[in-house]
């Protein structure tokens, strides 16, 4: 099996990144009802592209 080359991003703080993303999502959905939140995450999931 061939090893994958992993790209390392210097000075990347994963904890800060996760907190920033979580806070951004929290701000965006804070005034939404359940149906709006459900649609928000469905749309977000469909717009994300996973690189393999």
C-alpha positions, 0 to 999 in steps of 0.5 A, a space after each residue: 500500500 502506498 503511503 499518502 503524503 501529508 501536508 503540514 500547515 505550520 502554525 496551525 492551531 486546530 483548537 482555535 480553528 474548531 472554536 472559531 468555526 463552532 462560534 461562527 455556526 452558533 452566531 448564524 443559527 442563534 435566531 433560527 427555529 428547528 426547521 431553519 436549522 435543519 435546512 441550514 445543516 443540510 445545505 451546508 453538508 451538500 456544499 462541503 466537498 471532501 478531498 480524498 
